[in-house]
Amino acid sequence: MRITKHGMERLLERDDELFNRRLAKRKATIAFHSGLTIGKLEKDYPKIANYMASKKTGNARVVSVRLYEDKLYIFKGRNKRLITTYKMPQFLEEEMNKLYGRNEKSARTL
Protein backbone atom coordinates (compact mmCIF):
# COMPACT_ATOMS: atom_id res chain seq x y z
CA MET A 1 0.00 0.00 0.00
CA ARG A 2 1.44 3.35 -1.04
CA ILE A 3 0.40 6.63 0.51
CA THR A 4 1.13 10.04 -0.97
CA LYS A 5 2.74 12.68 1.22
CA HIS A 6 -0.56 14.61 1.30
CA GLY A 7 -2.46 11.40 2.11
CA MET A 8 -0.16 10.64 5.04
CA GLU A 9 -0.47 14.18 6.40
CA ARG A 10 -4.29 14.05 6.21
CA LEU A 11 -4.50 10.59 7.74
CA LEU A 12 -2.32 11.55 10.70
CA GLU A 13 -4.18 14.86 11.08
CA ARG A 14 -7.72 13.49 10.90
CA ASP A 15 -7.38 10.23 12.84
CA ASP A 16 -6.79 10.80 16.53
CA GLU A 17 -5.77 7.17 17.14
CA LEU A 18 -2.76 7.28 14.82
CA PHE A 19 0.53 8.61 16.06
CA ASN A 20 3.07 7.24 13.59
CA ARG A 21 3.45 6.37 9.92
CA ARG A 22 3.54 2.61 10.41
CA LEU A 23 0.11 2.59 12.06
CA ALA A 24 -1.22 4.98 9.41
CA LYS A 25 -0.07 2.68 6.61
CA ARG A 26 -1.61 -0.32 8.35
CA LYS A 27 -4.95 1.47 8.78
CA ALA A 28 -4.98 2.55 5.11
CA THR A 29 -4.37 -1.05 4.03
CA ILE A 30 -7.21 -2.31 6.24
CA ALA A 31 -9.49 0.45 4.94
CA PHE A 32 -8.78 -0.51 1.34
CA HIS A 33 -9.39 -4.23 1.87
CA SER A 34 -12.21 -4.08 4.45
CA GLY A 35 -13.82 -0.71 3.82
CA LEU A 36 -17.33 -0.35 2.43
CA THR A 37 -17.72 0.76 -1.18
CA ILE A 38 -20.40 2.95 -2.76
CA GLY A 39 -21.95 -0.14 -4.36
CA LYS A 40 -22.40 -1.86 -1.01
CA LEU A 41 -24.04 1.19 0.56
CA GLU A 42 -26.25 2.66 -2.16
CA LYS A 43 -29.29 0.44 -1.55
CA ASP A 44 -29.61 0.68 2.25
CA TYR A 45 -27.71 3.92 2.97
CA PRO A 46 -28.19 6.22 -0.04
CA LYS A 47 -27.19 9.44 1.75
CA ILE A 48 -23.79 8.00 2.65
CA ALA A 49 -23.35 6.57 -0.86
CA ASN A 50 -24.22 9.92 -2.45
CA TYR A 51 -21.73 11.73 -0.21
CA MET A 52 -19.04 9.22 -1.14
CA ALA A 53 -19.84 9.62 -4.85
CA SER A 54 -19.60 13.40 -4.55
CA LYS A 55 -16.04 13.05 -3.23
CA LYS A 56 -15.15 10.69 -6.06
CA THR A 57 -16.39 12.93 -8.88
CA GLY A 58 -14.03 15.75 -7.96
CA ASN A 59 -11.05 13.92 -9.43
CA ALA A 60 -11.15 11.83 -12.62
CA ARG A 61 -8.20 9.70 -11.50
CA VAL A 62 -9.88 8.49 -8.32
CA VAL A 63 -10.23 4.71 -8.46
CA SER A 64 -11.84 3.88 -5.18
CA VAL A 65 -13.60 5.52 -2.24
CA ARG A 66 -13.89 3.40 0.90
CA LEU A 67 -15.73 3.99 4.16
CA TYR A 68 -13.96 2.50 7.15
CA GLU A 69 -15.07 3.31 10.68
CA ASP A 70 -16.10 6.98 10.46
CA LYS A 71 -13.73 8.13 7.72
CA LEU A 72 -13.60 8.15 3.93
CA TYR A 73 -10.40 6.94 2.30
CA ILE A 74 -9.78 8.02 -1.29
CA PHE A 75 -7.42 5.99 -3.47
CA LYS A 76 -6.25 6.69 -7.02
CA GLY A 77 -4.20 5.25 -9.84
CA ARG A 78 -3.23 1.73 -10.83
CA ASN A 79 -1.27 1.34 -7.62
CA LYS A 80 -4.28 2.45 -5.58
CA ARG A 81 -2.36 5.03 -3.58
CA LEU A 82 -4.13 6.76 -0.71
CA ILE A 83 -4.43 10.43 -1.63
CA THR A 84 -6.58 11.79 1.20
CA THR A 85 -8.89 11.00 4.10
CA TYR A 86 -12.05 12.79 5.24
CA LYS A 87 -14.03 12.57 8.44
CA MET A 88 -17.71 11.89 7.80
CA PRO A 89 -19.79 15.06 8.20
CA GLN A 90 -22.15 15.67 11.11
CA PHE A 91 -25.31 15.64 8.95
CA LEU A 92 -24.72 11.92 8.22
CA GLU A 93 -24.35 10.97 11.89
CA GLU A 94 -27.80 9.38 12.17
CA GLU A 95 -27.27 7.21 9.11
CA MET A 96 -23.76 6.25 10.29
CA ASN A 97 -25.24 5.16 13.63
CA LYS A 98 -27.71 2.91 11.79
CA LEU A 99 -24.95 1.49 9.60
CA TYR A 100 -22.77 0.52 12.55
CA GLY A 101 -25.64 -0.43 14.86
CA ARG A 102 -24.89 2.26 17.40
CA ASN A 103 -27.63 3.78 19.49
CA GLU A 104 -27.74 7.52 20.15
CA LYS A 105 -26.35 7.29 23.70
CA SER A 106 -23.27 5.28 22.80
CA ALA A 107 -22.57 6.83 19.40
CA ARG A 108 -19.13 8.29 18.86
CA THR A 109 -18.98 11.91 17.87
CA LEU A 110 -18.10 12.21 14.22
C-alpha positions as CSV (number, residue, x, y, z in Angstrom):
1,M,0.0,0.0,0.0
2,R,1.4,3.3,-1.0
3,I,0.4,6.6,0.5
4,T,1.1,10.0,-1.0
5,K,2.7,12.7,1.2
6,H,-0.6,14.6,1.3
7,G,-2.5,11.4,2.1
8,M,-0.2,10.6,5.0
9,E,-0.5,14.2,6.4
10,R,-4.3,14.0,6.2
11,L,-4.5,10.6,7.7
12,L,-2.3,11.5,10.7
13,E,-4.2,14.9,11.1
14,R,-7.7,13.5,10.9
15,D,-7.4,10.2,12.8
16,D,-6.8,10.8,16.5
17,E,-5.8,7.2,17.1
18,L,-2.8,7.3,14.8
19,F,0.5,8.6,16.1
20,N,3.1,7.2,13.6
21,R,3.4,6.4,9.9
22,R,3.5,2.6,10.4
23,L,0.1,2.6,12.1
24,A,-1.2,5.0,9.4
25,K,-0.1,2.7,6.6
26,R,-1.6,-0.3,8.4
27,K,-4.9,1.5,8.8
28,A,-5.0,2.6,5.1
29,T,-4.4,-1.1,4.0
30,I,-7.2,-2.3,6.2
31,A,-9.5,0.5,4.9
32,F,-8.8,-0.5,1.3
33,H,-9.4,-4.2,1.9
34,S,-12.2,-4.1,4.5
35,G,-13.8,-0.7,3.8
36,L,-17.3,-0.3,2.4
37,T,-17.7,0.8,-1.2
38,I,-20.4,2.9,-2.8
39,G,-22.0,-0.1,-4.4
40,K,-22.4,-1.9,-1.0
41,L,-24.0,1.2,0.6
42,E,-26.2,2.7,-2.2
43,K,-29.3,0.4,-1.5
44,D,-29.6,0.7,2.2
45,Y,-27.7,3.9,3.0
46,P,-28.2,6.2,0.0
47,K,-27.2,9.4,1.8
48,I,-23.8,8.0,2.7
49,A,-23.3,6.6,-0.9
50,N,-24.2,9.9,-2.4
51,Y,-21.7,11.7,-0.2
52,M,-19.0,9.2,-1.1
53,A,-19.8,9.6,-4.8
54,S,-19.6,13.4,-4.5
55,K,-16.0,13.1,-3.2
56,K,-15.2,10.7,-6.1
57,T,-16.4,12.9,-8.9
58,G,-14.0,15.8,-8.0
59,N,-11.0,13.9,-9.4
60,A,-11.2,11.8,-12.6
61,R,-8.2,9.7,-11.5
62,V,-9.9,8.5,-8.3
63,V,-10.2,4.7,-8.5
64,S,-11.8,3.9,-5.2
65,V,-13.6,5.5,-2.2
66,R,-13.9,3.4,0.9
67,L,-15.7,4.0,4.2
68,Y,-14.0,2.5,7.2
69,E,-15.1,3.3,10.7
70,D,-16.1,7.0,10.5
71,K,-13.7,8.1,7.7
72,L,-13.6,8.2,3.9
73,Y,-10.4,6.9,2.3
74,I,-9.8,8.0,-1.3
75,F,-7.4,6.0,-3.5
76,K,-6.2,6.7,-7.0
77,G,-4.2,5.3,-9.8
78,R,-3.2,1.7,-10.8
79,N,-1.3,1.3,-7.6
80,K,-4.3,2.4,-5.6
81,R,-2.4,5.0,-3.6
82,L,-4.1,6.8,-0.7
83,I,-4.4,10.4,-1.6
84,T,-6.6,11.8,1.2
85,T,-8.9,11.0,4.1
86,Y,-12.1,12.8,5.2
87,K,-14.0,12.6,8.4
88,M,-17.7,11.9,7.8
89,P,-19.8,15.1,8.2
90,Q,-22.1,15.7,11.1
91,F,-25.3,15.6,9.0
92,L,-24.7,11.9,8.2
93,E,-24.3,11.0,11.9
94,E,-27.8,9.4,12.2
95,E,-27.3,7.2,9.1
96,M,-23.8,6.3,10.3
97,N,-25.2,5.2,13.6
98,K,-27.7,2.9,11.8
99,L,-24.9,1.5,9.6
100,Y,-22.8,0.5,12.5
101,G,-25.6,-0.4,14.9
102,R,-24.9,2.3,17.4
103,N,-27.6,3.8,19.5
104,E,-27.7,7.5,20.2
105,K,-26.3,7.3,23.7
106,S,-23.3,5.3,22.8
107,A,-22.6,6.8,19.4
108,R,-19.1,8.3,18.9
109,T,-19.0,11.9,17.9
110,L,-18.1,12.2,14.2
